[in-house]
Amino acid sequence: MTIIAVFNQKGGVGKTTTSLNLTAALARKEMEPLAIDLDPQAHLSAISGTAVSIGDNSIFGFYKELKSLEELVQQTEAGYRVIPSHFELSKVDSLFGKGPKVINRLKTGIQAEMLDQGGPIVIDCCPMLGVLSLNAIFASSKVLVPISTDFLAVKGAMQLERSLKALEHVLKKRVERRYVITRFDSRRKLSWEIVEQLRDKFGDELCETRIAENVSLTESPAYNRDIFRHAPHSQGAKDYEFLLEELASSGFL
């Protein structure tokens, strides 16, 4: 089973867009993916139509040890499954501390309940390094880092790279990662400068696929749809299809 945490230590880089549309692309290939919304903003839950009004019916209920992961899974019309989030998830740090038990909570739950399911798991992380994002990294075999073409997003990716290296002695391994450029505008000189900067820094770990700035990608959340349901022939849909193909052909998926 492949478990991918989608994470950058900066918001607004296309993290939820990438989590949602990568999951949808996997579903179109009949790979039976599961998305876990581990961001208290719960945007992925809202867009996918799986938002809940009570925190205990979200992934927060799992951390309170009231419910199993299996109980929280919801099926979407688009063919993929989601464990939704809720704003109460933001209480995890203050309620449960930062010890090894809570940091490994998601990993333990997945190993106990979901290893026999086989489908990929995509975890949409919150944009800061805390208990929730550490849960995702400890549970995952891979990390996918969206980077929009602005220098603050690049700075967030550099911070994440340092954080991942610092965690290696705890994890006893190097977490495999890929960096994907999002909101790419080929007309801007800055976009190409950032591509070269990231290629020099990350080498083969930088995806060749770039997610272009696209009206349909911007619009689709307003209609509570992934890009394939909203505009299946758009450049945004093609880009996420290409991204999935690249990740699969390289063995990342």
N, C-alpha and C positions, 0 to 999 in steps of 0.2 A: 504493500500500500504506500502510495506517495502522499505525503502531507506537506503542504506548502503554506508558509506564512507570508502574507503580502504586507510589507512593512517599509515605512520610511519615517525618520524622526522629524518630518515636517508634514503639515497638512496641506491639502489642496494640490497634491501632485498626481491625482488620478488613482489613488490606492483602492478606494471602493469601486470605482469604475472598472479597474483591472480585475479585482476579485470577482465582481459580478459577471463581467463578460467572459472572463476565462472559464468560470464555472458553467456559464451558458454554452460556451463553445465545446466544453467537455461533454455536456449533455447532448448536444447535437451529434456527437460521435458515439452516443449510447454507452458512455463510460460510467454512468450512474454516480456523478459527483455529489459531494456534500459540501455546502458552504457553512462555515461557523462565523457568525457575526460577533466579533470580540471587541467591538467599538461601542461604547455607551451611547454614542450619537445615533446608533441603530439605522443608519441610512440604507445599508444593504437590505435590512429587514423590511423597511418601508418600500423600497423600490421593487423588491421581489414579491410583495404582497403577503408577507409573513409577520408583520408587526403585531405585537401583543400589548394589551393594556395593563397587564399585571406582571410585575417583575419575576414572580415565581414561575411563570410560564415561559421564561426566557432562559438564556444561559446563566443568568444570575441565580435561578433556582437550583442549578447544578452546583454552584459554589456554596450555596447555603446547605448543600447535602440533603435537599428535599426531594430532588428528582434525578433520575438517571439521564444521560445524554439521549438515549433511545426515546424516552418519553417526550423529549422536547423537539424532536425532528418534525418538520412540516414539509409536505410535498407542494411544489409550486406548479402552476399551469404550464410553465416552460419546460418541465421535465426534470428539474434538479431539486434537491432537498436542501433545506436551510434549518439551522438552529438559530433562532432569532435572538437579538439583543434587546436591551431595555435600559433607560437612563439610570436605573438603580445599580447597574453593573459598575458604575463609577465609585460605588461604596466599597468595592472589594479590597482595595488597599487599606482603608481605615478599619474595616470590620475583621479582616482575616490576617493582617500583618504581612510580613515579607519573608517568612521562613521557608525552608525547603519543601514542606508539605504543601503549602498553597501554590508555590511556584511550579510544582510538578503535578498539580491537581488535574489539569486537562490531559496531560500525557497519560496519567494513570487511568483516567476515565476512558480515553480512546483505546488503550491497550486492553482494558477489561471488557469493553462492549462492542468495539467496532473493527477490530483487526480482521475478523472473518468476512467482512462485507466486501473488501477488495477495491471499491471505487476510490478515486482520489478525493482528498479533503483539502479545501482551500479555506484558509483562516484570514479574515479581514481584521487587521490589527488597528488599535488606536494609535495616533501619531505621537507617542512618547514612550520612552523606555521605563516601564514600571511593571507591576505584578502581572497585568494582563498581557502585555507584549512579551514578557519573559515566559509566561505560560505558553504562548504560541511558539516561541523559538525553541523551548525545551521539548515541546510536543512534536515539532516538525522535523522532517528530514531535509528540507530545502527552504530557502528564503528567496522570495522574488521582491526586488526593490524597484518600484516605479520612481522615475526621476523626471519631472517636468523641466523644460528647457529654460530655467532661470537659476541664477547662482545660489539662491537660498536653498533650493531643492538639492542642488549639488552638494552644498554644505551639509544638509541633513543626511545625504547618502554617505559622505565622508565620516560623519559622526557615527553612523550605524556601522560602517566598516570597522572603525576602532572598537565599538562596543562588541561586535561579533568576535573580534580577535581577543578581546579581554575575557570573553566567556569560554574560550577554547579549553582553558585548563580545568574549568568546571565540567564542561560537556565531554571532555576527553576525546574530542574530535574537532575537525574543522567543518563547520556547517557549509554545505554546498550552496552557492548563491548565484543568481543572475540579476543583472541590472537592465531594466527596460526603459527606454526614453519615451515619455508621454508628452502630449500637447506640443508635438513637434511642428514647427512652421518653417518650411524650407525656404521661405522668402526672407527670413531674418538671418542676418550674418551671425548674431549671437547664438542662434540654434546650432549652426555648424561649428562654432567655436566650442560650444559645450560638448558636442559629439566628440570632437578631437580630444578635448580634455579628459572625458570619461574613457575614451579608448586607450589613452596613455596610462590612465590610472588602473583600469580594470581588465584590459586586454580581452581575452576570449570570454570572460564572464559578462561582458556587455553584449546584449542581444543585438543581432543585426536588424531585427524587426523594430521599427519605430512607429509608435501610435501617433498618427497625425492629428493636429488640431482639426476638429470636425464638428460641424453644426449638429449632425444627428446624434453624436455622442453627448453633446451638451444638452440636447432636448430630451433624450430618452428618459432620464430620471423623472422629469415632470409628468410623464405618462405612466410611470411605474412599470417600465419595461426595460429589459436588457436590449442591447443594440440589435440583436438578431430578430427580436419580435417587433422592434420599432422601425428599423430601416435595414432589412437584411441585405440590400444591395449597395449600401453605403460604403464609403472608404473606411469608416470606423469598424464595420463588420468584417471587412476584408483584412484589416490590420490585426484584429484579434484572432481571426482564423490563421493568419500567417504566424502570429506569435505562438499559438498552440502547436502548429506544425514544427516550428523551430525548436520549441522546448521538448517535444516528443522525439524529434530526430536526433537531438543532442544527448538524449538519455536523461534529461532533467525530469521528464515525466515518464 
